[in-house]
Amino acid sequence: MNDKYVVHELLSATDTITPCEAPSADATPANTIFQQNVMHPNEVAGQNHMASSEDGLWRSISLVTLLDEPSIVVDAGPIHHRGTQ
């Protein structure tokens, strides 16, 4: 498969940034899947977005400017799930 994808991480102030190393030239999905900190051969390096210290939200993670239209700004917030713990 030659398709590429990118992973962006939304991190809180207490999250640790995980290093992502480029795979070796002979990497395949089978020989990288269990290697910690090594990107999948089809993965392109993404960005780490740190949450605002003021409100814990991720502000302006994406910004689109359209001709003669207002800009589109994408913010994100945590999703709280119910469940047993």
Buried (B, 14 or more C-beta within 10 A) or exposed (E): EEEEEEEEEBBEEEEEEEEBEEBEEEBEEEEBEEEEEBBBBBBEEEEEBBBEEEEEEBBEBEEEEEEEEEEEEEEBEEEEEEEEE
